[in-house]
Amino acid sequence: MTKGSDLETRVAKLEKEIAILMKNHKTSGKNKTYKKGKHSSAKTKKKRKVNEFFKMMIVAKKAGKPSFVYKGNTYKGTKHPRLGMVYKKA
């Protein structure tokens, strides 16, 4: 009957190994897919400078001005329900 006790110890040992493997599998997360090339992360992303036209447009939009002049061109605004003001070259 020693074979029965050996079998029980082997089963207990295997159950422990399975539990460890299942625990590691759950913590590893989803299947990861990798693409070739460099990965861009949100942490290292740099903001670009705002265009001069957009700087002037934002100032006019916040002030609620009906028009503004940029490089000799006049831009007239129309009210927009979602965007506030939309400016077009006059």
C-alpha distances in whole Angstrom, upper triangle without the diagonal:
4,5,5,7,9,10,11,13,15,16,17,19,21,22,24,25,26,28,30,31,32,34,36,37,38,40,42,44,45,45,48,51,53,57,59,61,62,60,63,62,64,64,66,68,72,74,77,81,83,86,89,90,87,88,91,90,87,90,92,89,89,92,93,96,97,97,97,99,97,98,101,100,99,96,97,94,93,91,87,85,82,83,86,89,89,91,93,96,99
4,5,5,6,9,10,11,12,14,16,17,18,20,21,23,24,26,27,29,30,32,33,35,37,38,39,42,44,44,46,49,51,55,56,59,59,58,61,59,61,61,63,66,69,72,75,79,81,83,87,88,85,86,89,88,85,88,90,88,87,90,91,94,95,96,95,97,95,96,99,98,98,95,95,92,92,90,86,84,81,82,85,87,87,90,92,94,98
4,6,5,6,9,10,10,12,14,15,16,18,20,21,22,24,26,27,28,30,32,33,35,36,37,40,41,41,44,46,48,52,54,56,57,56,58,57,59,59,61,64,67,70,73,77,79,81,85,86,83,84,87,86,83,86,88,86,85,89,89,92,93,94,93,95,92,94,97,95,95,92,93,90,89,87,84,82,79,80,83,85,85,88,89,92,95
4,5,5,6,9,10,11,12,14,15,16,19,20,21,23,25,26,27,29,30,31,33,35,36,39,40,40,43,46,48,51,53,56,57,55,58,56,58,58,61,63,66,69,72,76,77,80,84,85,81,82,86,84,82,85,87,84,83,87,87,90,91,92,92,93,91,93,96,94,94,91,91,88,88,85,82,80,77,78,81,83,83,86,88,91,94
4,5,5,6,9,10,11,12,14,15,17,19,20,21,23,24,26,27,29,30,32,34,35,37,39,39,42,45,47,51,53,55,56,54,56,55,57,57,59,61,65,68,71,74,76,79,82,83,80,81,84,83,81,83,86,83,82,86,86,89,90,91,90,92,90,92,95,93,93,90,90,88,87,85,81,79,76,77,80,82,83,85,87,90,93
4,5,5,6,9,10,11,12,14,16,17,18,20,21,23,24,26,27,29,30,32,33,36,38,38,40,43,45,48,50,53,53,52,54,53,55,55,57,59,63,66,69,72,74,77,81,82,79,79,83,82,79,82,84,82,81,84,85,88,89,90,89,90,88,90,93,91,91,88,89,86,86,84,80,78,75,76,79,81,81,84,86,88,92
4,5,5,6,9,10,10,12,14,15,16,18,20,21,22,24,26,27,29,31,32,34,35,35,38,41,43,46,48,51,52,50,53,52,54,54,56,58,62,64,67,71,73,76,79,80,77,78,81,80,77,80,82,80,79,83,83,86,87,88,87,89,87,88,91,90,89,86,87,84,83,81,78,76,73,74,77,79,79,82,83,86,89
4,5,5,6,9,10,11,12,14,15,16,19,20,21,23,25,26,27,29,30,33,34,35,38,40,43,46,49,51,51,50,52,51,52,52,55,57,61,63,66,70,72,74,78,79,76,76,80,78,76,79,81,78,77,81,81,84,86,86,86,87,85,87,90,88,88,85,85,83,82,80,76,74,71,72,75,78,78,80,82,85,88
4,5,5,6,9,10,11,12,14,15,17,18,20,21,23,24,26,28,29,32,33,34,36,39,41,45,47,49,50,48,50,49,51,51,53,55,59,61,65,68,70,73,76,77,74,75,78,77,75,77,80,77,76,80,80,83,85,85,85,86,84,86,89,87,87,84,85,82,81,79,76,74,70,71,74,77,77,79,81,84,87
4,5,5,6,9,10,11,12,14,15,16,18,20,21,22,24,26,27,30,31,31,34,37,39,42,44,47,47,46,48,47,49,49,51,53,57,60,63,66,68,71,75,76,73,73,77,76,73,76,78,76,75,79,79,82,83,83,83,84,82,84,87,85,85,82,83,80,80,78,74,72,69,70,73,75,75,78,79,82,85
4,5,5,6,9,10,10,12,14,15,16,18,20,21,22,25,26,28,30,30,33,35,38,41,44,46,46,45,47,46,48,48,50,52,56,59,62,65,67,70,73,74,71,72,75,74,71,74,76,74,73,77,77,80,81,82,81,83,81,82,86,84,84,80,81,78,77,75,72,70,67,68,71,73,73,76,77,80,84
4,5,5,6,9,10,11,13,14,15,17,19,20,21,23,25,27,29,30,32,35,38,41,44,46,46,44,46,45,46,46,49,51,55,57,60,64,66,69,72,73,70,70,74,73,70,73,75,72,71,75,76,78,80,80,80,81,80,81,85,83,83,79,80,77,76,74,71,69,65,66,69,72,72,75,77,79,83
4,5,5,6,9,10,11,13,14,16,17,18,20,22,23,26,28,28,31,34,36,39,41,43,44,42,44,43,45,45,47,49,53,55,59,62,64,67,70,71,68,69,72,71,69,71,74,71,70,74,75,78,79,79,79,80,78,80,83,81,81,78,79,76,76,74,70,68,65,66,69,71,71,74,76,78,82
4,5,5,6,9,10,10,12,14,15,16,18,20,21,24,25,25,28,31,33,37,39,41,41,40,42,41,43,43,45,48,51,54,57,60,62,65,69,69,66,67,71,70,67,70,72,70,69,73,73,76,77,77,77,78,76,78,81,79,79,76,77,74,74,72,68,66,63,64,67,69,69,72,73,76,79
4,5,5,6,9,10,10,12,14,15,17,19,20,22,24,25,27,31,33,37,39,41,41,40,42,40,42,42,45,47,50,53,56,59,61,64,67,68,65,66,69,68,65,68,70,68,67,71,71,74,75,76,75,77,75,77,80,78,78,75,75,72,72,69,66,64,61,62,65,67,67,70,72,74,78
4,5,5,6,9,10,11,12,14,16,17,19,21,23,24,27,30,32,36,38,40,40,38,40,39,40,40,43,45,48,51,54,58,59,62,66,67,64,64,68,67,64,67,69,66,65,69,70,73,74,74,74,75,73,75,78,77,77,73,74,71,71,69,65,63,60,61,64,66,66,69,71,74,77
4,5,5,6,9,10,11,12,14,16,17,19,22,22,24,27,29,33,35,37,37,36,38,37,38,38,41,43,46,49,52,56,58,61,64,65,62,63,66,65,63,65,68,65,64,68,69,71,73,73,73,74,72,73,77,75,75,72,73,70,70,68,64,63,59,60,63,65,65,67,69,72,75
4,5,5,6,9,10,10,12,14,15,18,19,20,22,26,28,32,34,36,36,35,37,36,37,38,40,42,46,48,51,55,56,59,63,64,61,61,65,64,61,64,66,63,63,67,67,70,71,71,71,72,70,72,75,73,73,70,71,68,67,65,62,60,57,58,61,63,63,65,67,70,73
4,5,5,6,9,10,11,13,14,17,19,20,23,26,28,32,35,37,37,34,36,35,36,36,39,41,44,47,50,54,55,58,62,62,59,60,63,62,59,62,64,62,61,65,65,68,69,70,69,71,69,71,74,72,72,69,69,67,66,64,60,58,55,56,59,61,62,64,66,69,72
4,5,5,6,9,10,11,12,15,18,19,21,24,26,30,33,34,34,32,34,32,34,34,36,39,42,45,48,51,53,56,60,61,58,58,62,61,58,61,63,61,60,63,64,67,68,69,68,69,67,69,72,71,71,67,68,66,65,63,60,58,55,55,58,61,61,63,65,68,71
4,5,5,6,9,10,11,13,15,16,18,21,24,27,30,32,32,30,32,31,33,33,35,37,41,43,46,50,52,55,58,59,56,57,60,59,57,60,62,59,59,62,63,66,67,67,67,68,66,67,71,69,69,66,67,64,64,62,58,57,53,54,57,59,59,61,63,66,69
4,5,5,6,9,10,12,14,15,18,21,24,27,30,32,32,30,32,30,32,32,35,37,40,43,46,49,51,54,57,58,55,56,59,58,55,58,60,57,57,61,61,64,65,65,65,66,64,66,69,67,67,64,65,62,61,59,56,54,51,52,55,57,57,60,61,64,67
4,5,5,6,9,11,14,15,18,21,24,27,30,32,31,29,31,29,30,30,33,35,38,41,44,47,49,52,56,56,53,54,57,56,53,56,58,56,55,59,59,62,63,64,63,65,63,65,68,66,66,63,63,61,60,58,55,53,50,50,53,56,56,58,60,63,66
4,6,5,6,9,12,13,15,19,21,24,27,29,28,26,28,26,28,28,30,32,36,39,42,45,47,50,54,54,51,52,56,55,52,55,57,55,54,58,58,61,62,63,62,63,61,63,66,64,64,61,62,60,59,57,54,53,49,49,52,55,55,57,59,61,65
4,6,5,7,9,10,13,16,19,22,25,27,27,25,27,25,27,28,30,32,36,38,41,45,46,49,53,53,50,51,55,53,51,54,56,53,53,57,57,60,61,61,61,62,60,62,65,63,63,60,61,58,58,56,52,51,47,48,51,53,53,55,57,60,63
4,6,6,9,11,13,17,20,23,26,28,28,25,27,25,26,27,29,31,35,37,40,43,45,48,51,52,49,49,53,51,49,52,54,51,51,54,55,57,59,59,59,60,58,60,63,61,61,58,59,56,55,53,50,48,45,45,48,51,51,53,55,58,61
4,5,9,11,13,17,19,22,25,27,26,23,24,22,24,24,26,28,32,34,38,41,43,46,49,50,47,47,51,50,47,50,52,50,49,52,53,56,57,58,57,58,57,58,62,60,60,57,57,55,54,52,49,47,44,44,47,50,50,52,54,57,60
4,7,8,10,13,15,19,22,23,23,20,22,20,22,23,25,27,30,33,36,39,41,44,48,48,45,46,50,49,46,49,51,49,48,52,53,55,57,57,56,57,55,57,60,58,58,55,56,54,53,52,49,47,43,44,47,49,49,51,53,55,59
4,7,8,12,14,18,21,23,22,19,20,19,20,21,24,25,29,31,34,38,39,42,45,46,43,44,47,46,44,46,49,46,46,49,50,52,54,54,53,55,53,55,58,56,56,53,53,51,50,48,45,44,40,41,44,46,46,48,50,52,56
4,6,9,12,16,19,21,21,18,20,19,20,22,24,25,29,31,33,37,38,41,44,45,42,43,46,45,43,46,48,45,45,49,49,51,53,53,52,54,52,53,56,54,54,51,52,49,49,47,44,42,39,39,42,45,44,46,48,51,54
4,7,10,13,17,19,19,17,19,19,21,23,24,25,29,31,34,37,39,41,45,45,43,44,47,46,44,47,49,47,47,50,51,53,54,54,53,54,52,54,57,55,55,52,53,50,50,48,45,44,40,41,44,46,45,47,49,51,55
4,6,10,13,15,16,13,16,16,18,20,21,22,26,28,31,34,36,38,42,43,40,41,45,44,42,45,47,45,45,49,49,51,52,51,51,52,49,51,54,52,52,49,50,48,48,47,44,43,39,39,43,44,43,45,47,49,52
4,7,10,13,14,12,15,15,18,20,21,22,25,28,30,33,35,37,41,41,39,40,44,42,41,44,46,44,44,48,48,50,51,50,50,50,48,49,52,50,51,48,49,47,47,46,43,42,39,38,42,43,42,44,45,47,51
4,7,9,10,9,12,14,17,19,19,20,23,26,28,31,33,35,39,40,38,39,43,41,40,43,45,43,44,48,48,50,50,50,48,49,46,47,51,49,50,47,48,47,47,46,43,43,39,39,42,43,42,43,44,46,50
4,6,8,8,11,14,17,19,19,19,22,24,26,30,31,33,37,38,36,37,41,40,39,42,44,42,43,46,47,48,49,47,46,47,44,45,48,46,47,45,46,45,45,45,42,41,38,37,41,41,40,41,42,43,47
4,7,8,12,15,18,20,19,19,22,25,26,29,32,33,37,38,36,38,41,40,39,43,45,43,44,47,48,49,49,48,47,47,44,44,48,46,47,45,47,46,46,46,43,43,40,39,42,43,41,42,42,44,48
4,7,10,13,16,18,16,16,19,22,23,26,29,30,34,35,33,35,38,38,37,40,42,41,42,45,46,47,47,46,44,44,41,42,45,44,45,43,45,44,45,45,42,42,39,38,41,41,39,40,41,42,46
4,6,10,13,14,12,13,16,19,20,24,26,28,32,33,31,33,36,36,35,38,40,39,39,43,43,44,46,44,42,42,39,40,43,42,43,41,43,42,43,43,40,41,37,36,39,39,38,38,39,41,44
4,6,10,11,11,11,14,17,19,23,25,27,31,32,30,31,35,34,33,36,38,37,37,41,41,43,44,43,41,42,39,40,43,42,43,40,42,41,41,41,38,38,35,33,37,37,36,37,38,40,44
4,7,9,7,7,11,14,16,19,22,24,28,29,27,28,31,31,29,32,35,33,33,37,38,39,40,39,38,38,35,36,40,39,39,37,39,37,38,38,35,35,32,30,33,34,33,34,35,37,41
4,5,6,7,10,13,16,19,22,24,28,29,27,27,31,31,29,31,34,32,32,36,37,39,40,39,38,38,36,37,41,39,40,37,39,37,38,37,35,35,31,30,32,34,33,34,36,38,41
4,6,5,9,11,14,17,19,22,26,27,24,25,28,28,26,28,31,29,29,32,34,35,37,36,35,36,34,35,39,37,38,35,36,35,35,34,32,32,28,27,29,30,30,31,33,35,39
4,6,9,11,15,18,20,23,26,28,25,25,29,29,27,29,32,30,30,33,35,37,39,38,36,37,35,36,40,39,39,37,38,36,37,36,34,34,30,29,31,32,32,33,36,37,41
4,6,10,13,16,19,22,25,27,24,25,28,28,26,29,32,31,30,34,35,37,39,37,36,36,33,35,38,37,38,36,38,36,38,37,35,35,31,30,32,33,32,33,35,36,40
4,7,10,13,15,18,22,23,21,21,25,25,23,26,29,27,27,31,32,33,35,34,32,33,30,31,35,34,35,32,34,33,34,33,31,32,28,26,29,29,29,29,31,33,36
4,6,10,12,15,19,21,18,18,22,23,21,23,26,25,25,28,30,31,33,32,30,30,27,28,32,31,32,30,32,31,32,32,30,31,28,25,27,28,27,28,29,31,34
4,7,9,12,15,17,15,15,19,19,17,19,22,22,22,25,26,27,29,28,26,26,24,25,29,28,28,26,28,27,29,29,27,28,25,22,24,24,24,24,26,27,31
4,6,9,12,14,13,13,17,17,16,18,21,21,21,24,26,26,28,26,24,24,21,22,25,25,26,24,26,25,27,28,26,28,25,22,24,23,22,22,24,25,28
4,6,9,12,10,10,14,15,14,16,19,19,19,22,23,24,25,23,21,21,18,19,22,22,23,22,24,24,26,27,26,28,25,22,23,22,21,21,22,23,26
4,6,8,7,7,10,11,10,12,15,15,16,18,20,20,22,20,17,17,15,16,20,19,20,18,20,20,22,23,22,24,22,18,19,18,18,17,19,19,23
4,5,5,6,9,10,11,13,14,15,17,19,20,19,20,18,15,15,12,13,16,16,17,15,18,18,21,22,22,24,22,19,20,18,17,15,16,16,20
4,5,5,6,9,10,11,13,14,16,17,18,17,19,16,13,12,9,10,14,13,14,14,17,17,21,22,22,25,23,20,20,18,17,15,16,15,18
4,5,5,6,9,10,11,12,14,16,16,15,16,13,10,9,7,9,12,11,11,10,13,14,17,19,19,22,21,17,17,15,13,11,12,12,15
4,5,5,6,8,10,10,12,14,15,14,15,13,11,12,10,13,15,14,14,12,14,14,16,17,17,20,18,14,15,13,12,10,12,13,16
4,5,5,6,9,10,11,13,14,14,16,14,11,12,10,13,16,15,15,13,16,15,18,19,19,21,20,16,16,14,14,13,15,16,19
4,6,5,6,9,10,11,12,11,13,10,8,8,8,11,13,12,12,10,13,13,16,17,18,21,20,16,15,13,13,11,13,14,16
4,5,5,6,9,10,10,9,11,9,7,9,9,13,14,12,11,9,10,10,13,14,15,17,16,13,12,9,9,8,10,12,14
4,5,5,6,8,10,10,12,12,10,13,12,16,18,16,15,12,13,12,14,14,15,17,15,12,11,10,10,10,14,15,18
4,5,5,6,9,9,12,11,9,12,12,16,17,16,15,13,14,13,15,15,17,19,18,14,13,11,13,12,15,17,18
4,6,5,6,5,8,7,7,10,11,15,16,14,12,10,10,9,12,13,14,17,17,13,11,9,10,10,13,14,15
4,5,5,6,8,9,9,13,14,18,19,17,14,11,11,9,10,10,11,13,13,10,7,6,8,9,13,15,16
4,5,8,11,12,12,15,16,20,21,20,17,15,14,12,14,12,14,15,14,11,9,9,12,13,16,18,20
4,6,9,10,11,14,16,20,20,19,16,15,14,12,14,13,15,17,17,14,11,10,13,13,17,19,19
4,6,9,10,14,16,20,20,19,15,13,11,9,10,9,12,14,14,12,9,8,11,11,15,17,17
4,5,7,11,14,17,17,15,12,10,9,8,10,11,13,16,17,14,11,9,11,10,13,14,14
4,7,11,14,17,16,14,11,9,6,5,7,9,12,15,17,14,11,8,10,9,11,12,12
4,7,10,13,13,10,7,5,4,6,9,11,14,18,19,16,13,10,10,8,9,10,9
4,7,10,10,8,6,5,7,8,12,14,17,20,20,17,15,12,12,9,10,10,10
4,7,6,6,4,6,9,11,15,18,20,23,24,20,19,15,14,11,11,9,10
4,6,5,6,8,11,13,17,20,21,25,24,21,20,16,15,12,12,10,11
4,6,8,10,14,17,20,23,25,28,28,24,23,20,18,15,14,12,13
4,7,10,13,16,20,23,25,28,28,25,24,20,19,15,14,11,11
4,6,10,13,16,20,22,25,25,22,21,18,16,12,10,7,8
4,6,10,13,17,19,22,23,20,19,15,13,9,8,6,6
4,7,10,13,15,19,19,16,15,11,9,6,5,4,5
4,7,10,13,16,18,15,13,9,8,5,6,6,6
4,7,9,13,14,11,9,6,5,4,6,9,9
4,6,10,12,10,8,6,5,6,8,11,11
4,7,9,8,6,5,6,9,12,15,15
4,6,5,5,5,6,10,12,16,17
4,6,6,8,10,14,16,20,21
4,6,9,10,14,17,20,22
4,6,7,11,14,17,19
4,7,10,14,17,18
4,6,10,13,15
4,7,10,12
4,7,9
4,6
4
